[in-house]
């Protein structure tokens, strides 16, 4: 059976994707039980970033609160690293090209913050251009519409 999900591009591919302190689009989690952010680092051999996940009170967002999450690094081919718990301080990506990072958050972790929106934040640790992007995959939908409502507003 096909799992019901909704894929959202939350940070478009760009040559210096993680310069300064980029944040993704704010995602409304009202109708979803789980979100997985996929960070794709294409070309960029030395740049690194500290990745955190923020619960947000609205789409602006007016207030944010860092939350804990799980992640897996895929830094060689399709070999996944061990699932790792990240605290509210996040984790730092590894220098190198052609990498993926899966960041998983269940809606109960978000609900514990009292907020209903979420975004990913990257703070450049080692300043160097990295071609990259971020996607979000929302799963465990409450409603199975033929065309899901937008999750970004």
N, C-alpha and C positions, 0 to 999 in steps of 0.2 A: 504494500500500500504506500502510495506517495505521501510523504510528510508535507503538511501545509506549512509554508514559510513565506516570508516576504524579504526580498533582497533590496538593500538601499545603498546607493553610492553616497558615502558621507564625507569623503575627502578625495577629490579628483586627482588623477595622476599628474605629477608636475616634477620638474627637474630638481627642485630643492624643497621637497614636500614637508620636511620636518624642521625647516629653518625657524629660528625664534621659538615661538610657543603656539603652534597651531592646535586648534580644537576641531573636532568633527561637527557636523550638523547635530542639532539636538534631536533626539528620538523620543517620541511619545510611546511609552510602554503600556498604556492603558489596556490595550487589547492583546498583549503578548506576555507569555510566561518566561521567555528566555531570549537573550540576545548574544550573538557571537560576532565580535569585531574581527575582521581579517586585515592585518597590516601586511602589505606587500612591499618589500624593499627590493627594487630592481637593481639598478647600478649605483654604486657608491661604496667604495671599499673601506673608508675610515669613519664615516659619520655614525654617531649613536644618539639615541634619545631615551629619556626616562618616560615611560608610559604609565599614565594613571587613568582611572575611570572615575567620572564625576556624576553623582546624582544631581539633578537640577530641579528647581521648583517650578519653572515655566520655560517657555521656548526662548526667552531672551538670552541666557538665563539670568534672573535677578540674584538668585543665591545658588551656590553649589556646595557639595560636600563630597570629598573623596571617599570611595568605598573600596572594600577588598574584592578581589576577583581571582579567578583561575586563568592560567595561560599555558600555552605550549609553544615552544619554538621549533621551527622547521628550517634548519640552517644548511642542511645537506640533502639535495634531491627531495625525496618525499619522506625522509626519515623523521618521524616526530619525536621530540624530546619528551621527557616525563611531564605529566600534568603538574604544575607548580602553583602553589597558593601565593598570591601577591597581597601584601598589606595595602593600606591606604597610601603608602609611599610609592607603590608601583614597582616596576623593574626597569632595568636598562637593557636596551637591545644590544646585540653583538655587532661589532664592526664587520662589514662584509657585504657582498652583493648577493642577489638571488636568495632572499630569505622570506619566510612567512612567519607570522605570529598569530595564533588564535587566542582571543581573549573572550572568556565566557562569564556571563553574569545571569543569575536567576533573578526573577522579579522579586522574590522574597528578600534578597539582599538589598535591592533598590527600595522596597517598601519599608524596610527597617530604618531608612534615612528619613522617611516621611515625604519623600519627593517621588513624582511619577514620570520624570524625564531623565534621560541619560545621554552622556557624550564621552568620547575618548579624548584625552589630552596628551600631547607629546611635548616635552621640554628638551630641546637640543642639548646633549651632554658634550659631545665632541662635534664642533662646528665643521661640517664638510657636506657638500651637496650629496643628496641621496634621492634618486628617482624613486618615487613611491606613491602609494595611494592607500585608502582604507575603505573597506566595504563593511556593511553590517547585515547579518542574517537574523531575522526575527523568527522565532518558532513558538510552538505551543499557543497558537492563536485561539482566541475565544470564539471567533466567528469565521466560518469557512466560506467567505464570499468568493465569487468567481474572480473578481478583481479586488484585492485588498485596498482598504483606505490608505491614504498616504500616512506615513509615520513621522514625516518631517513637516513642520509647519512654519 
